[in-house]
């Protein structure tokens, strides 16, 4: 069996995705910013705006992912004073539509 090696792309997907054709990616592994937990690193995305921020990216990810491709989303919930933010479940539900 011959293993086909292609290309690994590393960078900001908001730029890279625009240059890719439809249905061309076998595996997408992404770890988007964790809302406003790392403001100095990622500028911070308020939890109540997270779905609106990420969903356009998710649409592009789906566009380039092959029908038999795999998508891995590494994302962390935000907990403040023992209360868990709902942005992760809201994003999952929106992506299932």
Backbone as JSON, one array per atom type, in Angstrom:
{
  "sequence": "XXXXXXXXXXXXXXXXXXXXXXXXXXXXXXXXXXXXXXXXXXXXXXXXXXXXXXXXXXXXXXXXXXXXXXXXXXXXXXXXXXXXXXXXXXXXXXXXX",
  "N": [[0.84, -1.17, 0.0], [0.6, 2.16, -0.88], [1.27, 5.2, 0.66], [-0.23, 8.23, 0.36], [1.07, 11.37, 0.39], [0.41, 14.7, 1.03], [-0.21, 17.98, 1.52], [0.3, 19.94, 4.35], [-1.32, 22.53, 5.9], [-0.65, 25.41, 7.68], [-1.75, 28.04, 9.6], [-3.69, 31.08, 9.74], [-6.93, 30.3, 9.39], [-8.86, 31.93, 8.32], [-7.69, 33.29, 6.26], [-6.44, 31.26, 4.72], [-8.49, 29.45, 3.92], [-9.95, 30.75, 1.91], [-8.46, 30.37, -0.38], [-8.68, 27.76, -1.13], [-10.06, 25.03, -3.01], [-13.42, 23.62, -3.3], [-14.3, 20.7, -1.39], [-11.7, 19.5, -0.88], [-10.14, 18.78, 1.29], [-8.99, 16.39, 3.61], [-8.74, 16.17, 6.4], [-9.57, 18.29, 9.02], [-8.31, 20.0, 11.66], [-8.9, 22.02, 14.26], [-8.37, 24.64, 16.6], [-9.94, 26.99, 17.84], [-9.85, 30.41, 19.14], [-10.43, 30.86, 22.68], [-12.99, 32.31, 23.55], [-13.19, 35.26, 25.48], [-11.05, 34.65, 27.12], [-8.33, 34.8, 26.66], [-7.4, 37.51, 26.15], [-5.15, 39.12, 25.58], [-3.76, 37.61, 23.75], [-5.56, 36.78, 21.69], [-7.25, 38.9, 21.22], [-9.78, 38.63, 22.22], [-13.05, 37.35, 22.22], [-16.28, 38.02, 22.89], [-18.35, 35.81, 24.82], [-21.11, 35.83, 24.15], [-21.05, 36.55, 21.51], [-19.72, 34.63, 20.16], [-20.69, 32.44, 18.54], [-21.68, 33.83, 16.3], [-19.26, 34.89, 15.42], [-17.68, 32.58, 14.85], [-19.22, 30.95, 13.13], [-19.3, 31.73, 10.29], [-16.71, 30.93, 9.59], [-16.89, 28.19, 10.09], [-18.68, 27.46, 8.06], [-17.05, 27.79, 5.8], [-15.11, 25.87, 6.38], [-16.64, 23.53, 6.18], [-17.23, 23.68, 3.47], [-14.75, 23.17, 2.2], [-14.09, 20.67, 3.17], [-13.83, 17.25, 2.41], [-16.47, 14.96, 1.43], [-16.15, 12.54, 2.83], [-14.42, 13.31, 4.75], [-12.78, 14.28, 7.89], [-13.54, 16.19, 10.8], [-12.22, 17.97, 13.43], [-12.78, 19.65, 16.34], [-11.35, 21.54, 18.73], [-12.19, 22.89, 21.62], [-12.77, 24.99, 24.42], [-14.83, 25.26, 27.27], [-16.08, 28.12, 29.04], [-15.83, 29.09, 32.36], [-17.1, 31.0, 34.93], [-17.07, 32.1, 38.17], [-18.12, 29.62, 38.96], [-20.16, 29.25, 37.16], [-21.08, 27.97, 34.08], [-20.43, 28.99, 30.79], [-22.54, 29.13, 27.88], [-21.68, 29.1, 25.26], [-20.26, 27.08, 23.87], [-22.0, 24.82, 23.57], [-24.03, 26.15, 22.2], [-22.71, 26.76, 19.8], [-22.19, 24.17, 18.82], [-24.84, 23.23, 18.44], [-25.71, 25.06, 16.48], [-23.99, 24.4, 14.38], [-24.91, 21.89, 13.75], [-27.22, 22.28, 12.32]],
  "CA": [[0.0, 0.0, 0.0], [1.34, 3.41, -0.95], [0.66, 6.29, 1.41], [-0.18, 9.48, -0.38], [1.33, 12.54, 1.23], [0.05, 15.94, 0.35], [0.23, 19.24, 2.08], [-0.26, 20.4, 5.62], [-1.36, 24.0, 5.91], [-0.64, 25.99, 9.01], [-1.95, 29.48, 9.53], [-5.02, 31.59, 10.08], [-7.85, 29.72, 8.41], [-9.66, 32.97, 7.66], [-7.0, 33.61, 5.01], [-6.13, 30.05, 3.96], [-9.69, 28.82, 3.35], [-10.38, 31.44, 0.69], [-7.65, 29.94, -1.51], [-8.85, 26.33, -1.33], [-11.27, 24.64, -3.74], [-14.4, 22.81, -2.58], [-14.1, 19.26, -1.21], [-10.3, 19.16, -1.13], [-9.42, 18.53, 2.54], [-9.34, 15.14, 4.28], [-8.8, 16.34, 7.85], [-9.47, 19.63, 9.58], [-8.13, 20.04, 13.11], [-8.84, 23.44, 14.59], [-8.5, 25.03, 18.0], [-10.18, 28.43, 17.78], [-9.68, 31.14, 20.41], [-11.37, 30.57, 23.76], [-13.73, 33.55, 23.85], [-12.38, 36.37, 26.0], [-10.15, 34.16, 28.15], [-6.95, 35.16, 26.34], [-7.56, 38.79, 25.46], [-3.86, 39.63, 25.09], [-3.31, 36.78, 22.64], [-6.53, 36.68, 20.6], [-8.12, 40.09, 21.24], [-10.98, 38.31, 22.98], [-14.35, 37.31, 21.57], [-17.27, 37.84, 23.96], [-19.09, 34.56, 24.68], [-22.41, 36.03, 23.48], [-20.82, 36.82, 20.08], [-18.84, 33.58, 19.66], [-21.31, 31.71, 17.43], [-21.68, 34.73, 15.14], [-17.87, 35.03, 14.97], [-17.12, 31.34, 14.33], [-20.05, 30.26, 12.15], [-18.82, 31.92, 8.91], [-15.52, 30.09, 9.42], [-17.38, 26.81, 10.02], [-19.24, 27.26, 6.72], [-15.92, 27.6, 4.88], [-14.52, 24.57, 6.7], [-17.51, 22.53, 5.58], [-17.1, 23.79, 2.01], [-13.51, 22.55, 1.71], [-13.96, 19.31, 3.68], [-14.35, 16.2, 1.54], [-17.64, 14.3, 2.02], [-15.73, 11.5, 3.77], [-13.38, 13.9, 5.58], [-12.99, 14.36, 9.34], [-13.45, 17.53, 11.38], [-11.96, 17.93, 14.86], [-12.87, 20.98, 16.94], [-10.85, 21.59, 20.1], [-12.71, 24.14, 22.17], [-12.91, 24.91, 25.88], [-15.9, 26.06, 27.87], [-15.67, 29.19, 29.95], [-16.51, 29.02, 33.65], [-16.86, 32.17, 35.76], [-17.76, 31.97, 39.46], [-18.83, 28.36, 38.99], [-21.21, 29.2, 36.14], [-20.55, 27.6, 32.77], [-20.97, 29.71, 29.64], [-23.23, 28.22, 26.96], [-21.28, 29.32, 23.87], [-19.81, 25.84, 23.21], [-23.18, 24.07, 23.16], [-24.72, 26.95, 21.18], [-21.98, 26.56, 18.55], [-22.44, 22.79, 18.36], [-26.21, 23.17, 17.93], [-25.78, 25.82, 15.22], [-23.28, 23.66, 13.34], [-25.69, 20.7, 13.39], [-28.36, 22.65, 11.46]],
  "C": [[0.89, 1.24, 0.0], [0.58, 4.49, -0.2], [0.85, 7.57, 0.62], [0.03, 10.63, 0.59], [1.05, 13.79, 0.42], [0.64, 17.13, 1.08], [-0.46, 19.5, 3.4], [-0.21, 21.91, 5.6], [-1.48, 24.47, 7.35], [-0.81, 27.49, 8.87], [-3.35, 29.85, 9.97], [-5.99, 31.13, 9.01], [-8.7, 30.77, 7.71], [-9.01, 33.43, 6.37], [-6.83, 32.37, 4.13], [-7.35, 29.48, 3.26], [-10.12, 29.46, 2.04], [-9.64, 30.95, -0.55], [-7.8, 28.45, -1.81], [-10.12, 26.03, -2.12], [-12.2, 23.81, -2.86], [-13.92, 21.36, -2.47], [-12.66, 18.8, -1.45], [-9.52, 18.73, 0.11], [-9.93, 17.24, 3.2], [-9.54, 15.31, 5.78], [-8.66, 17.81, 8.21], [-9.38, 19.47, 11.09], [-7.97, 21.5, 13.48], [-9.05, 23.65, 16.09], [-8.69, 26.54, 18.03], [-9.97, 29.1, 19.13], [-10.79, 30.83, 21.4], [-12.04, 31.85, 24.25], [-12.79, 34.61, 24.41], [-11.41, 35.93, 27.09], [-8.7, 34.55, 27.91], [-6.95, 36.46, 25.53], [-6.25, 39.31, 24.88], [-3.36, 38.86, 23.88], [-4.25, 36.87, 21.44], [-7.46, 37.88, 20.48], [-9.43, 39.85, 21.98], [-12.25, 38.4, 22.15], [-15.36, 37.1, 22.69], [-18.07, 36.55, 23.76], [-20.42, 34.72, 23.94], [-22.28, 36.34, 21.99], [-20.05, 35.68, 19.41], [-19.43, 32.84, 18.47], [-21.31, 32.57, 16.18], [-20.27, 34.9, 14.57], [-17.39, 33.76, 14.27], [-17.92, 30.73, 13.19], [-19.64, 30.51, 10.7], [-17.56, 31.1, 8.61], [-15.95, 28.63, 9.26], [-17.98, 26.51, 8.64], [-18.14, 27.04, 5.69], [-15.22, 26.26, 5.13], [-15.34, 23.45, 6.06], [-17.38, 22.52, 4.06], [-15.87, 23.04, 1.5], [-13.34, 21.1, 2.16], [-14.57, 18.31, 2.7], [-15.55, 15.52, 2.21], [-17.28, 13.2, 3.01], [-14.62, 12.0, 4.7], [-13.77, 13.94, 7.06], [-12.75, 15.79, 9.82], [-13.29, 17.39, 12.89], [-11.93, 19.36, 15.37], [-12.45, 20.89, 18.39], [-11.27, 22.93, 20.69], [-12.99, 23.95, 23.66], [-14.07, 25.79, 26.34], [-15.32, 27.11, 28.8], [-16.5, 29.07, 31.22], [-16.11, 30.24, 34.47], [-17.71, 32.03, 37.02], [-18.63, 30.71, 39.52], [-19.94, 28.22, 37.97], [-20.59, 28.99, 34.77], [-21.24, 28.4, 31.67], [-21.56, 28.71, 28.65], [-22.73, 28.32, 25.52], [-20.84, 28.04, 23.16], [-21.02, 25.04, 22.73], [-23.97, 24.83, 22.1], [-24.04, 26.78, 19.82], [-22.24, 25.17, 17.98], [-23.84, 22.68, 17.76], [-26.35, 23.91, 16.61], [-25.1, 25.06, 14.09], [-24.04, 22.41, 12.91], [-26.84, 21.02, 12.44], [-28.06, 22.4, 10.0]]
}
